[in-house]
């Protein structure tokens, strides 16, 4: 039986929510219906995971994160040659650089179906204006080349439509799925704290994020310095690494937080860390939803997160977590302090968060919805669908049918 030949294209194989989402999707695609290829820069902590998630992995050495005209042109040629050689039925791009170059190359090669997922926007309000305009212009250039767009939240979808990055009729929200089984195997909090050497009786604030400007780790350090004044027996654990690590280390020293703030680097035991936490916190300036946040909520942890993009769809202030205005150090510190002081509120928020997220973020449901989008797009372009791949109405179409 002929299978649909698809390519997932992502910029790199570092540790992150976009990569986790993409590699889970590749791994769980129905192999009776799809031949799954994945292309990316070959280096990165999750390179082995990327290769094991697909049927065929294609290394793209020139596909790198920083903007570099020479490198980017070489990456475009690498992608173009790959598409011409393999003749994919469908390409699904992820992240900003791979999304722009991949959609452009796919359009030039006339790949029948071109789909892009906005895991996060490549720009935010805290960037220089010129950089935001460049990124927005790039997204608008490839918008007409894109057959369909997926977003991780309705707010993100509406914002992207307002900025001319997608068309509402050719887009859909698919929440980023999580493998519950891995979370539910997380170690007992006491064991994790013992292994990390956390002093007995101390409270833990945990975050998991890259140390880069969009995640604003310095903001979190500044806020935590205020928390320690009210709760001196508290540690902050940061799982992640990145370009800002030297600055973060310097800020920790300057604020005399060496006994309180710990950089753990990239970790493969993030569920263990989340389960051990009293509070989970994000300081991001740009975050479509926040995979680590969702994992913390799935484990019943109270979260303190910025009210940006799709986060307020899931974190309802005072019900399933606490929100603060993005960039507000004092508010972030106050919310963390409040939860550390109120174990009853932590438990109430965490349980409400767990109930909500367990309904919405099943990874197998995510992949099923993505494959439904594939089926509709393939059929619309006259491609023969594998047996058993049913055409399911879009969610808005289902609502209209129910109303009728």
C-alpha positions, 0 to 999 in steps of 0.5 A: 500500500502506498503511504503518504510521504511527509516531511517535518522540518524544524530548525534545530534539535535543542531541548524545548517545547517546539522540539518536544511537540514535533518529535512526539508528532513524528513518533506517533504518526500512523506508519500504516498511512505515513512515511515520516521524514524529519529534517533539521540541523544535526547537532543538539542535545536531542539529536538522537531523539530526533533521529529515533522519532522518524523513518528517515532523518535528513541533516541540514548543517547550514540551518542555524538559529541566528540570522545569517544571509550566507548560512541562510542561503545555503540552508535554503539550497539544502532544503530545496535539493531535499524537496526536489529529490524526495518529492514529498506529498506534504511538508509541515514546518516548525519554528521561525527559521525553518518555517520561513525557508521551508515554506519558500522552498516548498512553494518553489518545488510545488510540494502539494501540501504546505503546513506550518505550526506557530509554536511561538511568534519570532518577535515580541514587544521587548525586541527593537522595533526594526527586528519585529518589523523584519520578522513580521515582514518575513512571515507575511511574505510566506503567508500566501505560500502556506496552505494551512496554519496551526497555532497552539491557542485561539489568542495566538491564532487571532493575533496572527490573523490580525497581523496578516500572518495567516487566514482564519479560514485556513487555520486551526488551533491544536493544543500541544499534546503531552505524553501523560505516561512519562509524567506519571512515572516521575519520581517521588518529590522526597527522592528528587529533593534528596538527590539534589541536596535540597535542605530539609524543610526548604520550599522549591520554585522550579522553572524549565526554559532556555536561557535566552532573551525571549525567556527573560531568566534575569527577570526571574532572578530579580523577582526571586531575590525579592521572594527570598527576603520573605521566604529565606528557606527557598531555592529556585531550580532552573532547568535549561541552558543557553546564551544568557547563562554567563549573565544569569550566573553573574546576576546570581552572584551580584544578588548573593543568591548562590545558596538559593538559585541553582542552574541545572542545565539541560535535564532529562528528568524535568517531570521529576523536578516539576513534581518536586516543586512547590511553585512553578514560575515562568518569566517569558516575554514571549510564550505561545503556551509554554510546554513546561507550564502545561506539564507542571499543571498536569502534575498538579502544581500551582503556576505563576506565569505571564498573561501573554498569548494563549496562556490565559486560555488555560491559566485563569487567575485565581482558579488554575494559577496566578497571572501577572503582566509580562515584564512586571518583576514586582508582580511576579515576586508577589505571586510567588511569595503569596503561593509559598505562604499559602499551601492551601491555595497552592493545593487548590490551584494545582488540583484545578489545573490538573483536572483542566489540563488532563482533559485538553493536552493528551498527545495522542489526541494532538496527533489525531487532530494534526492527521485530520488536518493532513487528510483534509489538505491532501484531499483538497489537492486531489491526492489519494488518501490511505485506506481508513484515513477519514475526512473529519469536519473541522471543529467550526464545521462540526459546530455549524452541523450541530446547530443545523 
